[in-house]
Amino acid sequence: MSKFSAQVSLLFIVVALVCAFVPVFSVDEGEVKTLWDTCLVKITPKCALNIIAVVFGNGTLSDLCCSDLVKEGKLCHDTLIKYIADRPSLIAHETEYLKMRDEVWNHCVSISKTL
C-alpha cells in the first residue's frame, strides 16, 4: 500500500510540474516547448515517471524503459531533466540531479547495446 501511495504522489508531482512548465514554455520559449512536446511523444508515460523517479528519488528503471530513453535521445533526456531540476524547490540539489541524469543515460546506453 505504501508503494502505491508513493507512486500516486510521484504521479501528482509530475503532473503538477508539467502543468507548471507548459504555460511558461508557450509564452517565453516556443522552441523549448516544441522540443518538450516532441520529446514527450517519444516515451511512454510509465517510463517517463520511472526515469523521473530514478533521477529525483530512489526508483528503479527497467530495461524496456532504458530502450525507450535511448530512442528518445540524449537531447530530449537532458532538456527535460534540466527543466525539472531548474525549479526553485529543486535548484539546491540541481548538481546532484544532473549527475544522476547522466548516470541514468550512461546506464541505459550500456543496457541498450546488450539488447
Secondary structure, DSSP 8 states (H G I E B T S, - for coil): -HHHHHHHHHHHHHHHHHHHHHHHHHHH-HHHHHHHHHHHTTS-HHHHHHHHHHHHSS----HHHHHHHHHH-HHHHHHHHHHHHTSTTTGGGHHHHHHHHHHHHHHHHHHHHH-
